[in-house]
């Protein structure tokens, strides 16, 4: 039977080789941590396929392994550094806002 992994929120502190990152954990399983804890994390397949770039200082969400709490997987990057809080290209037209053909 497959068990659920432990969810975390953290900040990337170091970029290692081959899509591996050192992440400082802020919140684990919905609770804030009092002591600092780091985990070595890889990126998930969806982040890799969509070409989402991760940099040092980015806030990320992921999951930790139940068997080894120092290893994990990054599932989501929060869009904190952007001027556009909704993300995406602000100059892009919506489907409803297209020019009509004559």
N, C-alpha and C positions, 0 to 999 in steps of 0.2 A: 504494500500500500504506500502510495506516494505521500510524503508529508510536506506541509507548507514551509517555505523558507522564511527567514526573519527579515522584515522590511526595514530599511534604514534611509536616512537623509544625511548627506555629508558634503564636504567641500574637497575638491581635488587639490592635493598639496604637492604632488610630484608626478611627472610624466615619465614613465619607464618605456622600454622598447616594446614593439609589437602590440600596441593597443592595450597595454597594461598600465594601470594608474594606482598611485597610493592615495587613498581617500581617508580624510579625518572625519570620523563619525560625529554628528551633532545629535541625532535623534535615532533611537533604535526601538522598534515595535511601539511607536507612539509616545515614548518617554525620552525626555532630554537626559543626556549623560552628564554626570558631574565631573568625571575624570576623562582625559583625552584618550581616545582609542582609534587606531588606524587599521585599515584593511587593504589588502592587495586585491584590486578588482579588474576584471576584464570588461569589455563592452559587449552588449547583447547583439544578436544578429540583426535586429531591426535598425539599431543605431548604425551598425556597420554598412548595411545595404543602402540606407538612405543618405549616407555620407555626412552624418552630423558630426561636427568637429567639437572635440572636448579640449579645453585648455585649463591650465593651472588657475585656480580660483573659482571655477564654475561650481555651482550648487547642483548636486545630482541626487537622484533617488535610485535605490537598487535593493538587492536582496543578499543576505549573508547565508552561507552554507550552515546547516545544522551540525555538521560533523567537524568543521574547522571554522571557527568564528573570525579568523584572520583572512579568509578568502571570500570573495563575493562577485557579483555581476552588476554592472550599471545598466539600468533600464530606462532612465529618463533624465534629460538635462533641463533644468529650469531656465527660463529665458529671463535672466536677471539683468544682464548688461545692456539689453536693447533699449532704444528710445521708444520702440513700438511695443507696448506691453502685451498685445495680442499675438505677437510674432508674425512671421511672414513678411512679404514685401508690401510696404504701405502704398506704393505706386501702382500695384497690380489692380486691374479692374475686376469687379465682381461679374458674375454671369448676367445679372440684371442690368448692369451698367455698360454693356457692350454697345458699340456703334451698330446701328441697323443698316443692313444692305439695301441698296436702292434697286 
